[in-house]
Each structure stands twice: as C-alpha cells, then as structure tokens.
C-alpha cells in the first residue's frame, strides 16, 4: 500500500510518537510510507531526526500547516495538501491531530483517496477553553467526520466523548490503542543505580517523576501545590521533571521561590529513546494532566516497573486501574494527589505489585506491533469495500 500520514507538528509528544511508530512499522512491512507535517519550532523538540534515521519514510514539510486558526493560511494549507496528495497518489491518507485532521481529510476526500482515516489522539474541544472555540471545533469535526471512512481512537474514552457531541457515525469508530516500543522499557540499557547516581539521587530518596511538556494543563503547578507540604515533612522526597516547554521559566522560578531548587531535578528536553533511562530513576510516576487521549507515559512507566498516579481524565482508566495498577485522582484535587503520593511512599510492596500487574497488562495491549497490525486491518477493510 501507499500510505500517507499527515500531522500538524512533529514535536516530541505522544501523538507524534504514535504517528512515527506507525510509519516505521508500516515501512518495515514493505509499504510505501510518506509523512507530511507542518513547521517544527519551539522548545518541545523534534522527531524529524528519528524519521530521517529510519531511512524508509518519505518526508514533506508544508509551510501553511500551523496549529493556530487562520482562515487564509488554512485555505493555503488545504490547497498545498490537495497538490501533495494528488502528486503522491496514496491508497491511504491517515491524518493525526486536530488541524491536520480537519484540513487533511477534506483534501484527501476531494482527491478521491480510496481510504481516508483519522486518529483521535485527543479532542480539540474540552472544558478548559472558550465556548466559542469549542463550538467551532465541534462543527469542524462533524464536517470532517463525513469526509473519512474510519475514525480511530487511541482509547475508548475518545469515542464516547466524540459521539456525545454527534461527531461521526457509530460504525465509523474503531479503537486502536497507542503503541509503545515495549522492549525498550521492559529491558532497558541502564541500571537504576547508575541513572540515580548520575542525577544526584541518594539510595534512600523517593523519586516522584513526571514526563511531559512543561506547558498548560499538564499539572506541574498542581503537583507542587500537592507535594510541597509533604516535602517539608519528608526530606527524602524528590521530584524529577523530564521534558521542556513554554512554561519552563515560570515553573522553575516557582520552584526556586518555594525553596525547592535542591529537591527538584529538571532534565530539560530529552529524546524518546532516553525516556526508559529516566524511568529507571523513579519510584513512582505522577501524571496530573487535565486532558489526554491516552496518557502514553502511564503505560510506559508500568512497562518499566514503575507505579503510577494519574488524573482520572479521558483514557487514563484504560491504562491505570485504580488500586490494581496505580492510583487515579480527581483532576485538581490536591489533597487526594498528596495522599496518593504518601501512600506510594508508605507501601513499597503494594507499589511494586501494582507495577508488576501493570507491566503484564501493558506489554500486549500497548505494543507498537499490535497497533500496526490493527491499523493494517482497518486499511484493508476500507480498501476492500472501495474495490
């Protein structure tokens, strides 16, 4: 098959990593794969070097595919994508992220592509933005859903939320869990003691880690509010922040103002290949994010044998079962978040058992090979109907 993926920004992020793993897996199975993306900028890093190192994925940057809403720029992007699709002549156009998903589906449908699918990694409409913007996104998603054959969700929660807003038809939806390179996490190249020593952690430190962009709605402020009283009581509680973003300077200034400079280690931007390394240093992972399609860092931590604490939003329950593989906390509930951290510190045996159970569940459910297999079934189903 000739498969074209379209994504808005190829930064270091969950949906982008999912897209690149799909491209790699499909190219390795002999398909012709193209990846189209918009300009890459900002402190969040890029996955483009990884794509180029793979060597079997064609890449095209289109300058008008930008995240911000801009009618003139978006119209130019639509014309660009129509031309790119027409020239490359794909059997499948697979779009990712909201902007690329809306414009890409319209362009592919106009060019009569036999199989047009879109993955919902996270919905553009959510409770934390203006009502007019939500209404615009819901309308756009309804229109775009009529111009694709399948809507793929990285978690069942995405299907339920989209259908609640009357986006698409029930028979368009299929869940394909986001894939991970499970072996990297189950069999890491680094030892726990080695990584902790490099980061300056003592053997008896309890390291609570986060892996996410330092950005809005990711919950770093919530984490500071929740655990700062606990950190005053327990000198061995340390924070490890993995990632970078537009809120870095403000958050690190807040850490300094709270007198926690020596208790918070910030790695800055790291490559996806280095994530298993930093997970080795953690005793537990906290992911207090307010919106996630599927929080990829949660199964990644469980695959690494690290217990998790996560806000109970979107697809979190499909990666973390309360009391079984981790702790679920209501979004914004600082007291419950602090209690969950304290419980993890005080129950090492139960914490380890949670991580063990989570690893068993995640090693198959979230394997990249499983995801690529299921995507191929979706494509073939649509193409067989087209033929």
N, C-alpha and C positions, 0 to 999 in steps of 0.2 A: 504493500500500500504506500501511497504518497500522503504523508501526514504532516499537516502544518499546525503548529501551536502558536497562539498569539497571546502575549502577556504584556501588561502595561509597563511595569518597571522590573528589571531583572536584578533587584537588590537582594541582599541577604534577608530572606524571610521565608515563612512557612509555605505560602502558596507558590512562591518562586522555586523553592527547593523541590516541591512536589512536581512542578512542571518540568524541571530539568531531569529529575529521575525518570519521569515518563518518557522524555525524549531519548535519554540514554538507553533505557530498556528496550524501546521500540527500534532504535538504530541497531542495537546488538542482535535483534531478531531478524535483521535483514530488510527492514522497512526503510524507505527514503524519508528522512525527517528534516523539517525546516522549523526554525524558531524565529518568530518576528516579535520585536519588542520596541518600546519607546526609549527616550534618552535616560541614561543612568546617571544620577547625581546625588549629592548629599553625603552625610556621614554614615549611611547604613550599609555601605559596601556593595559589592557586585558579585554575581555568579558567572559573569561572562568568561572570565579566565578558565573556569572549570569547563564550561561548554567548549571552549576552544581546545583545551587539553584533550577532550574526548576525541575530537577529530572527525567524527562522522555525522555531525549535525550542522546543516547549513544555517547561517545566521543573517538576519536582516534587521538593521535599526531603521525605524521610520520616525522622522523628527516630530511629527504632529501628534503622536500617541502619548499624551500627557495626562496626568491624573486630574488636574483642575478642570472644572466645567468651563468651556469656552466655545460658543456656537461656531465661530469662524474656524478656529483651529480644529474642532471636531469634524466639521464638514471636510476640511482638507485631509484629515486622517482617514475619513471614510473613502475619499477618492484614492488616497495612497493605497489603502488595503485592497480596494477593488482591483487596482492595477497589479499589485503584488500577487494576489490570488489568481488573477487571470493569467499572468505570465508563468506562474509555477504550476498551475493546473493540478491542485491536490484532489485526492479522493476523499480526504477527511480534513475539515478545519475544526480544531479543538481550541476554544477560547478559554481564557482564565482571567480573573479579576473583573471588577465591575466595568470600567471604561472600555478595556479591550473586549470584554464580553458583549457589551451592547453594540459598539460600532463594528466589531469583528463579525458578529452574527449577521448583522444587516448586510455587510459587504459580501459575506460568503453566500448568503441566501440569494442575493441579487445575481451572483455569478453561477447559480445553479450547481453548487457543490453537492455531490451525492450524499455526503454525511456531514452534518453540522452539529456539533455537540458543545456544550458549555459546562465547565465545572464551577460549582458554587463553593468556593473556599470559605467565604464569609459574605454575608449580605451587606449591601451598601446602605440599606435603611436599618436604623437601630435607634434605641431610645435616647441616645446621647447627642443628637444633633437636631437642628431646627426642623419643625414640622413641614415647612415648605420644601426643604431639601429631601426629606423622606418621601413626600408625595411625588416629587419629580422622579426620584429613583424607582419608586414602585411602578409608576406609569411606564418608565423606560424599560424596566424588567418585564412587565407584561407584554409590551410590544415585541421585545427581543425574543421572549419565550415562544412567540408564534412563528419565529423565523429560525428555529432549530429543531432537530429531530429528538434529541435527548438532553435532559438536564441531569448532570452527575453531581451528587452531593458527597462531600468528604465525611459527612456524618448525617444520621437520620434527622438530627435536630434542624439542619438546614432545610430539608424537605418540608418539615412541619411548619417552619416559620414562613417559608415562601408560599406554601399552599394557603396559609392563613390570610395572606394578602392577595390571594387569587392569581398568583403568578403561575402560568403554565397549566397543563392538564395532568391529572394523576398518573396517567400511563406514560408520560414523558420522563418520569423520575426514576433514577436508579442510584443506590448508594454504593460508592467505591471508596473504601477507607484510604486515607492518605498514606502513602508508602514511605518506609524508612529503610536505610541500609542497616539491617538488624545486626549483622555480624560485627560491624564497627563498634556497636555498643555492648554486645554480649562478650566479645573477645577483644578488648581494647589493647592498644600497643603500649600503654603506660600503666604503671602501678600507682595505687592510691598514695603510698608513702612518698613516692618520687614527686608526684604533682603537688601534694600538700606542702612538701618541703620547699619546692620552688616558689610557691605562693606565700610562704611565710606562716603557714598554719602549724600549730603545735599538735601533738598526737591526741591530746585530750580536748581540743577545740571541737565545738559542734558547729559545722559549717552549713548554713542555710543559703542555698544558691537560687539565683534567678537567671534564666536565659531568655532574653527578649530585647527588642529595641527599647532604648530609653526615650519613650515617647508617650503621648497622650493615651489614656485608657489602659496602660499596661500595668498600673497598680504599684509602682515603686513608692509613691507617696504613702499609699495605704500600708505598705509593708513597714516603712519607717515609723508611721504612727502606731502600728500594732506592736512591733517588737522593741521599740526604744525603751519602754519601761522594763521589759524582760531583760534587755541588755544591761541595764543598770544593776539588776539583781544577779545576773549570771555572767561572770567575766569571760567565760569560755564560749559564749555565743558570738559568732562572727557571720558576716554577710559576704557573699561572693556574687558580684554583679557581672554577668557576661553579656556583652553587647554594647552598642553605641546608638546615638540618635540625637534628634534635635533638642531634647530636654537634658542632655548630659550636663551642661554647665550649671543649670539651675539645680538639678538634683544633687550634684556633688557639692555645690555651695551649701545646700541644706544639710548635707551630711556633716560638713565642716562646722556649720553653725550649731549643730546638735552635739558637737564634741566627739563624733564617732569616726573621725578620719582613720584611726588605727584599728577600727573594728570592721571597716568596710573595704574590701578589695575589689577594685574595678579593673577588669581586663581590657576594656575597650573592644573594638571590633575584632572578631576572630572568624576564621573561615569555617564552613560547615564541617570540614574534615577534622577540625580541632575540638568540636563540641564534645565528643566522647571523652576527650582528655580532661576537660574541666568538670565533667560529671563525676569523674573518678575522685575528685577532691571533696565532693559534697556528702553530707549525711542525710540531707533531705532537700527537695526542690520545692520552692514556693512559686506559684504562677497565679498571682491575683489580678488577672486581666479581665476587663469588663466585657470584651467581645472577642470571640474566637470561633471560627467554623469548627475546627478541630485543633486543640492546643498541642501542636506537634512535640513540644518539649516534654509533655507529660508522658506519652509512651516512650520517648527517648530516655527519660530518666528511669522509668520502670525497666526498660531493656538493660539499663546499666546497673540494675540492682539498687536503685535509689528510690526511697519512698517519696510520695508527692502530697502537696497541699495545693488545692486549686479552687478558684471561684467556680461556683456551680452555675455556669452560663453555657449556652449553646451546646456544643458537642462534648463538654467536659465529662459528663456521665458515661459517655461511650468509651472513654479512656481510663476513667477512675471511678471505681465502685466504692461508695462510702463505707469505711470500716473493713473493706476487703482488700483493696489495692491502694488505698490512700484516704485522704480526708477532703471532703467537699465543704466549702464555706460559702455562705451567702455573700454576694458582692457588696463590698463596702462595710461589712461587719467586722470592725477592728477587734472587738473583744473575742469573737469566735476565731478570727485569724490568729490572735495571740494565744488562745487556748490550744489551738491545733499545733502550733509550734512547740508550746510547752509539753504537750502530750507526746510529740515526737521525741523530744529530748529525754523525757522520763520513762519511755517504753522502748528501749532499743531492740529487745527481742521481737516484740509485736511489729515494730517498724520494719525489721528485716524480713519478717514473714510476709508483710504486705508487699514488699518489693519483689519477693520471690514469686508470689502468686501473680503479680502484675507482669512479670517477665514472661511467664508461661502463656498468659493470655495474649500479650502483645507480639510475641515472636512470629506468630502466623497471621493474626488479624492485620497487623500494620507492616508486613513485609513488602518491600518495593516490588518483588517479583509477583506477589499476589495482586497488587494494584495493576501492574502491566498486563497480566493475564486477563483481568476483569475488563480493563479498557478495551482490549482486543475483541472480547466477546461483544461489547457494546457496539464497536465499529462494524463488526461483521454482521450483526443483527440488522443495523440500519442499511448497510450496503446490499445485503441480500434482498431486502424489501425494495430498494431502489432498482436493483437489477430485474 
